[in-house]
Amino acid sequence: MTEHPTSHEGRQPLAARPQERTRPRQRDAAVAAAAAATAIPAPAKGPATAAPDPQAATRREGDRLRFVGAATRRIARGIDLDEIVLGLCRASVPTFSDAILVYLRDPLPVGDERPVNPFVLRLRRSDRLRLTDEETESLSETERLRLPALDPQADLMPAAELCEVRPGSALAEVLRGVRPVFGDSAAARVALPELLGADRTVPLGHRVVLAPLRGRRRVIGAAVFLRGAERPAFEANDLLVAAQLATHTALGIDKAVLYGREAYIADELQRTMLPDSLPQPTGVKLASRYLPAAETARVGGDWYDAIPLPGSRVALVVGDVMGHSMTSAAIMGQLRTTAQTLAGLDLPPQEVLHHLDEQAQRLGSDRMATCLYAVYDPVAHRITVANAGHPPPVLLHLGGRAEVLRVPPGAPIGVGGVDFEAVELDAPAGATLLLYTDGLVESRLRDVWTGIELLRERLAATARLTGPDHSPPLEALCDDVLDMLGPGDRDDDIALLAARFDGIAPSDVAYWFLDPDESAPGRARRLARRALGRWGLDDLSDSVELLISEVVTNAVRYAERPVTLRLLRTETLRCEVGDDSPQLPRQRRAKDMDENGRGLFLVNRLARRWGATRLSTGKVVWFEMPVRG
């Protein structure tokens, strides 16, 4: 069995709290305890003929009301479970009691859900007044005389950590009754040993109040208030005080549990809406950041994405749905899924935005969003950008010059009836493209264009630190950009996507057109063999020639126009075969007597990766081989 001595820094069985400065706190607690001993005294034990003092009774009731008001305010300040329980303990000890034990249901029910597990109470927190000789010496003689006589090394109420409340037991009846009871009542004398443990008893001469904690639907715990033998006993009106403390605590716990569940759902929703990790496409490096507007508004409509496209290209997307709610996050998820689907069709950027605009209108008349969609081609070293009312991207060149790209502004998604334009720009190797949402550059303190200029200057200053011949590291660059936000600048969510353009050198690319006839597979093998020889990859020649022959043979069977063959040498060797037939190949198991159907089986077994993508003009079948050394 584990005992829990209750102290202001005391043990916390389930929720460890940060260390607090105890000396000033304990001295204040000692003063409060001394004041409480006279503020809420017990009836005098004088002769029965002694007349009651009406003024003293009025003062006591006024003190009780002030204490309840201050205590409930302290409890209400808590926003999470631990803060609320701590508020109850700090408010109760030492003003109302010398020690307190707080038990909560394990697990705590959420909302209207009905618990299915046994009714188990777990000791969540204990608190007690504990004074050392050094601390009591700083008090005046009058204050020391008013202090309750507490042994700083003794446990006023050792208790078990877990307690199962059995149906029909005395403890169950007391908790079901909701009202606090004195510890010396008939019901509490049986219920307390069940709560504290079979071999745990209340020390002789100590007074106890047992208060059930009832939320909106059911009992969720219990609080045990304890006064030492030298402290005035609890009065009947103290039961009302305990009831107020228990009620406010239980309702606060109910709300904290609901808030925790909503925060968990919001975090999960936002996490699933955004990519878990960014892809690693050929010729470009990526980094990203996402920051919610505030801890109390964890979900919003900002999103970013990087989508690999055929031909080693990559689509870079950043968007912002208006609002900071679950609805905004849900709409963002639908638009992001739509953008991924449209990117898989390899549509031009302006067409992607057009279809996103139609999708937003189908979702509702007030569904508005901004979006920027860019496609980077590492072979051509070009980037095509289309914009729908979004802040323009910033391009940081290798020499340190930061340039705000001039892209057509466009109208936001959801307006309807608007044409979107695309612009094609140079994307030199070593340059970094930064896509962001307006939360990074716009706030109550500055307009969007002022913020964009500050961002451009910040990027240029960061590039100067790394020198003209080196690009700043992407992760450090993202962190440095976010560091430019000052107090009051976080009015909106922030999504940030950075892309470092490495490109693919022309010497690492081989490209041919093949007529769709029977000679195409043989010619493809010869061309591939020569290219691999130039690159010093002769050890891959046999495998690559076999796979190219199979893929080109399949393309020639259905193509009507010339077939394209492209080899890309990077960390891997990538082979792409394109034709004008939209029908995608599917791997199947060939029977023993079949003459066809084994090509993709060989590709699947020999290639490291392979796939097929439908284009607006046909399809591309590709595979990758590892480059040794």
C-alpha positions in Angstrom: 0.0 0.0 0.0 1.2 3.5 -0.8 0.6 6.4 1.5 0.3 9.9 0.1 1.3 12.6 2.6 -0.6 15.7 1.5 1.6 18.8 1.1 1.5 21.9 -1.0 4.3 20.5 -3.1 2.8 17.1 -2.2 2.7 13.9 -4.2 0.5 13.8 -7.3 -0.2 10.1 -8.1 -1.2 10.7 -11.7 -0.4 14.3 -12.6 3.0 15.6 -11.7 3.0 19.4 -11.3 6.0 21.7 -11.8 8.0 22.5 -8.7 6.8 25.7 -6.9 8.5 28.1 -4.6 7.3 26.9 -1.3 8.8 29.1 1.4 6.8 32.3 0.6 3.8 30.2 -0.2 3.9 28.3 3.1 4.3 31.4 5.1 1.2 32.9 3.4 -0.6 29.7 4.1 0.4 29.8 7.7 -0.9 33.3 8.0 -4.1 32.3 6.3 -4.5 29.3 8.6 -4.1 31.5 11.6 -6.7 33.9 10.3 -9.0 31.0 9.3 -8.8 29.6 12.8 -10.5 32.8 14.1 -12.5 33.6 11.0 -14.5 30.4 11.0 -14.5 29.2 14.6 -16.5 26.5 16.1 -19.2 27.3 18.7 -17.7 28.0 22.1 -17.7 25.1 24.5 -18.7 27.3 27.5 -21.6 26.8 29.8 -24.9 26.0 28.3 -26.3 29.2 29.7 -23.8 31.3 27.7 -25.7 33.6 25.3 -24.7 33.4 21.6 -23.0 36.5 20.1 -25.1 37.6 17.1 -22.3 39.8 15.7 -19.8 37.0 15.8 -22.3 34.7 14.0 -22.8 37.4 11.4 -19.0 37.8 10.9 -18.6 34.1 10.5 -21.3 33.9 7.8 -19.7 36.9 6.0 -16.3 35.2 6.2 -17.8 32.0 4.8 -19.4 33.8 1.9 -16.2 35.7 1.0 -14.3 32.4 1.2 -16.7 30.6 -1.1 -16.6 33.4 -3.6 -12.8 33.5 -3.7 -12.5 29.7 -3.8 -15.0 29.2 -6.6 -13.2 31.9 -8.6 -9.9 30.2 -8.1 -11.4 26.8 -9.2 -13.1 28.4 -12.2 -9.8 29.8 -13.4 -8.6 26.3 -14.3 -8.9 25.2 -17.9 -7.6 21.7 -17.7 -8.2 18.9 -15.2 -5.0 19.3 -13.2 -5.5 23.1 -12.8 -9.1 22.7 -11.6 -8.1 20.0 -9.0 -5.1 22.1 -7.9 -7.4 25.1 -7.6 -9.7 23.2 -5.2 -6.7 22.0 -3.1 -5.1 25.5 -2.9 -8.4 27.1 -2.0 -9.3 24.6 0.7 -6.0 24.3 2.5 -5.5 25.8 5.0 -8.4 28.2 5.1 -11.2 25.6 5.2 -9.3 22.4 6.1 -5.9 21.2 7.1 -5.8 18.5 4.5 -7.8 17.4 1.4 -7.9 14.2 -0.7 -9.4 14.4 -4.2 -10.6 11.2 -5.8 -11.7 11.0 -9.5 -13.4 8.3 -11.5 -10.9 6.3 -13.6 -11.5 6.6 -16.5 -13.5 9.8 -16.4 -16.6 9.6 -18.6 -16.9 12.1 -21.4 -20.1 14.0 -22.1 -23.1 11.7 -22.2 -21.3 8.5 -22.7 -22.2 5.8 -20.2 -19.4 4.1 -18.4 -19.1 0.4 -19.0 -16.2 -0.4 -16.7 -16.4 -0.9 -12.9 -16.8 2.3 -10.8 -13.2 2.9 -9.7 -12.0 6.0 -7.9 -8.3 7.0 -8.1 -6.6 9.4 -5.8 -5.8 12.3 -8.1 -4.2 14.7 -5.7 -3.6 15.3 -2.0 -2.7 18.6 -0.2 -2.0 19.6 3.3 -0.5 22.3 5.4 3.1 21.5 6.4 5.2 24.0 8.4 8.8 23.9 9.5 10.3 25.5 12.5 12.1 28.1 10.3 8.8 29.2 8.8 6.9 29.4 12.0 9.7 31.5 13.6 8.9 34.3 11.1 5.4 34.6 12.4 4.3 36.8 15.2 3.5 35.4 18.7 -0.2 35.9 18.1 -0.1 34.2 14.7 1.8 31.2 16.2 -0.8 30.8 18.9 -3.6 30.7 16.4 -2.0 28.0 14.2 -3.4 24.5 14.3 -1.1 22.0 16.0 0.3 20.0 13.1 3.1 17.5 13.2 5.2 18.3 10.0 6.3 14.7 9.7 2.9 13.0 10.2 0.4 12.0 7.6 -3.0 13.3 8.7 -4.8 10.8 6.5 -2.9 8.1 4.7 -5.1 6.7 1.9 -5.1 4.0 -0.7 -4.6 5.1 -4.3 -7.4 3.0 -5.9 -10.9 2.3 -4.6 -13.6 0.2 -6.3 -17.1 1.4 -5.5 -19.3 -1.6 -5.4 -23.0 -1.3 -6.2 -25.1 -1.1 -3.0 -22.1 -0.4 -0.7 -22.1 2.3 1.9 -19.7 4.4 -0.2 -22.0 4.0 -3.2 -25.0 5.2 -1.2 -23.1 8.3 0.1 -21.9 9.2 -3.4 -25.4 8.7 -4.8 -26.8 11.0 -2.1 -24.7 13.9 -3.6 -24.8 16.0 -0.4 -21.7 16.2 1.8 -21.7 14.4 5.1 -19.8 14.6 8.4 -17.2 11.9 8.9 -18.8 10.8 12.2 -22.2 10.2 10.6 -23.5 6.6 10.5 -23.1 6.4 6.6 -19.6 8.0 6.5 -18.2 5.8 9.3 -18.8 2.8 7.0 -18.0 4.6 3.7 -14.7 6.2 4.7 -12.9 2.9 5.3 -14.1 1.7 1.9 -12.7 4.9 0.3 -9.4 5.1 2.2 -8.7 1.4 2.4 -9.6 -1.4 4.7 -6.8 -0.8 7.2 -6.8 3.0 6.9 -8.7 5.0 9.6 -9.1 8.7 10.4 -6.7 9.7 13.2 -8.3 10.1 16.6 -9.9 13.5 17.2 -9.8 14.6 13.6 -12.9 15.9 11.8 -13.9 14.9 8.3 -16.3 16.0 5.6 -16.9 13.6 2.7 -18.3 15.5 -0.3 -19.3 13.7 -3.5 -18.3 15.3 -6.8 -21.2 15.2 -9.2 -21.0 16.4 -12.7 -23.8 17.1 -15.1 -24.8 13.5 -15.5 -23.2 11.3 -12.8 -20.9 11.2 -9.8 -17.3 11.6 -11.0 -15.4 11.5 -7.7 -15.2 12.5 -4.1 -13.4 15.1 -1.9 -12.4 14.5 1.7 -11.8 17.6 3.9 -10.0 17.1 7.2 -9.3 19.2 10.2 -6.8 18.4 12.9 -7.8 17.8 16.5 -6.6 21.3 17.6 -8.7 23.0 14.9 -12.4 24.1 15.5 -14.8 21.4 14.4 -16.8 21.6 11.2 -20.2 23.3 11.6 -23.5 22.5 9.8 -23.0 25.6 7.5 -19.6 24.2 6.6 -21.4 21.4 4.7 -22.9 24.1 2.5 -19.4 25.4 1.9 -18.1 21.9 1.0 -21.1 21.4 -1.3 -20.3 24.6 -3.2 -16.7 23.6 -3.6 -17.6 20.1 -4.7 -20.2 21.4 -7.2 -18.0 24.0 -8.9 -15.1 21.5 -9.0 -17.2 18.7 -10.6 -18.7 21.0 -13.2 -15.3 22.4 -14.0 -13.9 18.9 -14.4 -16.8 18.0 -16.7 -16.0 21.0 -18.9 -12.3 20.3 -18.8 -12.8 16.7 -19.9 -15.1 17.8 -22.8 -12.6 20.5 -23.7 -9.8 17.9 -23.7 -11.8 15.6 -25.9 -12.6 18.4 -28.4 -8.9 19.5 -28.4 -7.9 15.9 -29.1 -10.4 15.7 -31.9 -9.3 19.0 -33.3 -5.6 17.9 -33.2 -6.4 14.6 -34.9 -8.5 16.3 -37.5 -5.8 18.8 -38.3 -3.1 16.2 -38.3 -4.9 13.9 -40.7 -5.8 16.8 -43.0 -2.1 17.8 -43.4 0.5 15.5 -44.9 2.3 13.3 -42.3 5.6 13.7 -44.2 6.7 15.4 -47.4 7.7 13.3 -50.5 11.3 13.3 -51.7 11.0 14.0 -55.4 13.9 14.1 -57.7 15.6 17.5 -58.1 13.9 19.3 -55.3 14.2 19.4 -51.5 11.2 20.3 -49.3 10.4 21.6 -45.8 7.2 22.8 -44.2 5.7 24.3 -41.0 2.2 24.7 -39.7 1.2 26.9 -36.7 -2.4 27.3 -35.4 -3.6 30.7 -34.6 -3.7 29.9 -30.9 -3.9 27.0 -28.5 -7.6 27.6 -28.1 -8.2 27.5 -31.9 -6.1 24.5 -33.0 -7.9 23.9 -36.3 -8.2 26.1 -39.3 -8.4 26.1 -43.0 -4.7 26.5 -43.9 -3.0 23.6 -45.8 0.0 22.8 -47.9 0.9 19.9 -50.1 3.6 18.5 -52.4 2.5 16.0 -55.0 4.9 14.1 -57.3 3.9 14.2 -61.0 5.0 12.3 -64.0 8.3 13.3 -65.6 9.9 13.9 -62.2 7.9 17.1 -61.8 6.3 18.1 -58.5 3.2 20.2 -57.7 3.5 22.6 -54.8 0.2 23.7 -53.2 -0.7 26.1 -50.4 -4.2 27.2 -49.6 -6.3 29.0 -46.9 -10.0 28.4 -46.3 -11.7 31.3 -44.4 -12.3 30.6 -40.7 -10.9 28.7 -37.7 -13.4 26.0 -37.0 -14.1 22.4 -37.6 -16.1 23.4 -40.7 -13.1 25.2 -42.1 -10.9 22.2 -41.5 -13.4 19.9 -43.1 -13.7 22.1 -46.2 -9.9 22.3 -46.3 -9.7 18.5 -46.3 -12.1 18.3 -49.2 -10.3 20.9 -51.3 -7.0 19.3 -50.6 -8.3 15.9 -51.6 -9.7 17.4 -54.8 -6.4 19.1 -55.6 -4.5 15.8 -55.2 -7.0 14.1 -57.5 -6.7 16.8 -60.1 -2.9 16.8 -59.8 -3.0 13.0 -60.6 -4.7 13.8 -63.9 -1.7 16.1 -64.7 -4.0 19.1 -65.5 -2.4 22.5 -66.0 -2.3 24.7 -62.9 -5.0 27.0 -64.1 -7.3 24.1 -64.8 -6.7 22.7 -61.3 -7.8 26.0 -59.8 -10.9 26.1 -62.1 -12.0 22.7 -60.9 -11.3 23.6 -57.3 -13.5 26.7 -57.8 -16.3 24.5 -59.0 -15.9 22.1 -56.1 -16.0 25.0 -53.6 -19.3 26.2 -55.1 -20.8 22.7 -54.8 -19.8 22.7 -51.1 -21.8 25.9 -50.5 -22.3 29.4 -51.6 -20.2 30.8 -48.7 -17.2 28.5 -49.1 -14.3 30.7 -49.9 -10.6 30.0 -50.1 -7.4 31.2 -51.6 -4.9 28.9 -53.2 -1.6 28.9 -55.1 -0.7 26.0 -57.3 2.8 25.6 -58.8 4.4 22.9 -60.9 8.2 22.6 -60.9 10.0 20.8 -63.7 13.6 19.9 -62.7 14.6 19.0 -66.2 13.5 22.2 -67.8 14.4 24.3 -64.7 11.0 26.1 -65.0 8.1 26.6 -62.7 4.4 27.2 -63.8 2.3 29.1 -61.2 -1.4 29.9 -61.1 -2.9 31.9 -58.3 -6.4 32.3 -56.8 -6.4 35.3 -54.5 -3.4 34.1 -52.6 -0.3 36.2 -51.5 2.5 35.8 -54.1 5.4 33.5 -53.5 8.9 34.7 -52.8 11.9 33.3 -54.7 15.3 33.5 -52.9 18.1 33.3 -55.5 21.5 31.7 -54.8 23.3 35.0 -54.6 21.0 36.2 -51.8 18.5 38.3 -53.8 14.9 37.8 -52.6 12.3 38.4 -55.3 8.5 38.6 -54.9 7.2 36.8 -58.0 4.8 38.6 -60.2 1.9 36.2 -60.7 -1.7 37.1 -61.7 -3.6 37.7 -58.5 -6.8 35.9 -59.5 -10.1 35.7 -57.6 -10.5 33.5 -54.5 -11.8 29.9 -55.0 -15.6 29.8 -54.6 -16.4 33.1 -56.3 -17.3 31.4 -59.5 -17.2 32.5 -63.1 -13.6 33.7 -63.0 -10.8 32.6 -65.3 -7.5 31.8 -63.8 -4.2 32.5 -65.5 -0.8 30.7 -65.3 2.6 32.2 -65.7 5.9 30.2 -66.5 9.0 31.4 -64.8 12.7 30.4 -64.5 13.6 28.2 -61.5 17.4 28.3 -61.4 19.3 25.6 -59.5 20.0 26.6 -55.9 17.1 28.9 -55.7 14.5 28.5 -52.9 10.7 29.1 -53.4 8.7 30.1 -50.3 4.9 29.5 -50.4 2.9 30.7 -47.3 -0.5 31.8 -46.1 -1.5 35.3 -45.2 -1.1 34.6 -41.4 2.6 34.9 -41.9 2.6 38.4 -43.4 -0.7 40.0 -42.3 -1.9 41.0 -38.7 -3.6 43.7 -36.8 -0.3 45.6 -36.7 0.5 45.6 -40.5 -1.1 45.1 -43.9 -0.3 42.2 -46.2 2.1 44.1 -48.5 4.1 45.5 -45.6 4.4 42.0 -44.3 5.5 40.6 -47.7 8.3 43.2 -47.8 9.4 42.3 -44.3 9.5 38.7 -45.4 11.5 39.5 -48.5 14.0 41.4 -46.3 14.2 38.6 -43.8 15.0 36.0 -46.5 17.7 38.2 -48.0 19.3 38.8 -44.6 19.3 35.1 -43.9 20.9 34.3 -47.3 23.7 36.9 -46.6 24.6 34.9 -43.5 25.4 31.8 -45.5 27.3 33.5 -48.2 26.7 34.0 -52.0 27.7 30.5 -53.0 25.6 28.5 -50.5 21.8 28.3 -50.0 20.6 28.5 -46.4 19.5 25.1 -45.0 15.7 24.7 -45.5 14.8 23.7 -41.9 16.8 26.6 -40.4 15.3 29.0 -43.1 11.7 28.0 -42.1 12.5 28.6 -38.4 14.1 31.9 -39.1 11.1 33.1 -41.1 8.8 32.2 -38.3 11.0 34.1 -35.8 10.1 37.3 -37.5 6.7 37.1 -35.9 6.4 39.4 -32.9 3.9 39.9 -30.1 0.4 40.4 -31.6 1.4 39.0 -35.0 -0.4 35.7 -34.6 -3.9 36.5 -35.7 -4.3 33.6 -38.2 -3.1 30.1 -38.9 0.3 29.9 -40.7 1.2 27.3 -43.4 4.6 27.4 -44.9 6.1 25.4 -47.7 9.8 25.9 -48.8 11.2 24.2 -51.9 14.9 24.2 -52.8 15.4 23.7 -56.6 18.4 21.5 -57.4 17.2 20.5 -60.8 18.5 17.8 -63.1 21.5 18.6 -65.3 21.0 18.2 -69.1 23.9 15.7 -69.2 21.9 13.4 -66.9 18.9 13.3 -69.2 18.4 11.2 -72.4 15.2 11.7 -74.5 14.0 10.0 -77.7 10.9 9.6 -79.9 10.2 6.1 -81.2 7.8 5.2 -84.0 5.1 2.8 -82.9 6.2 -0.2 -85.0 7.8 -3.6 -84.4 11.3 -2.1 -84.5 10.7 0.2 -81.5 11.7 -2.3 -78.7 15.0 -3.1 -80.4 15.9 0.6 -81.0 14.9 1.4 -77.4 17.4 -1.2 -76.2 20.2 0.1 -78.3 19.6 3.7 -77.2 19.5 2.8 -73.6 22.7 0.7 -73.8 24.6 3.7 -75.3 23.2 6.1 -72.6 24.2 3.8 -69.8 27.7 3.4 -71.3 28.1 7.2 -71.3 27.1 7.3 -67.6 29.3 4.4 -66.6 26.3 2.2 -65.7 27.1 -0.8 -67.8 26.3 -3.1 -64.9 22.6 -2.1 -65.2 22.5 -2.6 -69.0 21.0 -6.1 -69.1 18.2 -5.5 -66.6 17.3 -2.1 -68.0 17.3 -3.3 -71.6 15.0 -6.2 -70.6 12.5 -3.9 -68.8 12.6 -1.2 -71.4 11.9 -3.8 -74.1 8.8 -5.1 -72.2 7.4 -1.6 -71.5 8.0 -0.3 -75.0 6.4 -3.4 -76.5 3.3 -2.8 -74.4 3.2 0.8 -75.5 3.6 0.1 -79.2 0.7 -2.4 -79.0 -1.8 0.4 -78.2 -0.1 3.6 -79.4 -1.0 5.5 -82.6 1.5 8.3 -82.2 5.2 8.2 -81.5 6.3 6.7 -78.2 8.5 8.7 -75.9 11.5 7.2 -74.0 13.3 9.2 -71.3 16.2 8.2 -69.0 17.0 10.3 -65.9 20.2 9.7 -63.9 20.1 11.0 -60.3 20.4 9.0 -57.1 18.5 6.4 -59.1 18.1 5.6 -62.7 14.5 6.4 -63.8 13.1 5.2 -67.1 9.8 6.7 -68.5 7.9 5.4 -71.5 4.9 7.5 -72.7 2.2 6.9 -75.3 -1.1 8.3 -76.3 -3.3 5.5 -75.0 -5.1 6.4 -71.7 -5.5 2.8 -70.6 -3.3 2.0 -67.7 -1.5 -1.3 -67.6 -2.4 -3.8 -64.8 -0.2 -6.6 -63.5 -1.8 -10.0 -63.8 -0.7 -13.6 -63.3 -0.1 -15.3 -66.7 -1.1 -18.9 -67.2 1.4 -21.5 -68.2 0.3 -21.5 -71.9 -0.2 -17.7 -72.2 2.2 -15.9 -74.6 1.6 -12.4 -73.0 1.1 -11.0 -69.6 4.6 -11.4 -68.1 6.1 -8.0 -68.9 4.8 -6.2 -65.8 5.6 -9.2 -63.7 9.3 -8.8 -64.7 9.2 -5.1 -64.1 7.7 -5.7 -60.6 10.4 -8.2 -59.7 13.5 -6.4 -61.1 12.7 -2.7 -60.6 13.0 -1.0 -57.2 9.8 0.9 -57.9 7.4 1.3 -60.8 4.1 2.9 -61.6 1.8 4.3 -64.3 0.2 7.7 -64.5 -2.6 8.8 -66.8 -2.0 12.1 -68.6 -4.3 14.5 -70.5 -2.6 13.2 -73.7 -2.2 9.5 -72.7 -0.1 7.9 -70.0 3.4 7.3 -68.7 4.8 4.0 -67.4 8.0 4.4 -65.4 10.3 2.3 -63.3 13.4 3.0 -61.2 16.6 1.1 -60.7 19.2 1.6 -58.0 22.5 3.1 -59.0 25.3 1.2 -57.3 28.1 3.3 -55.8 
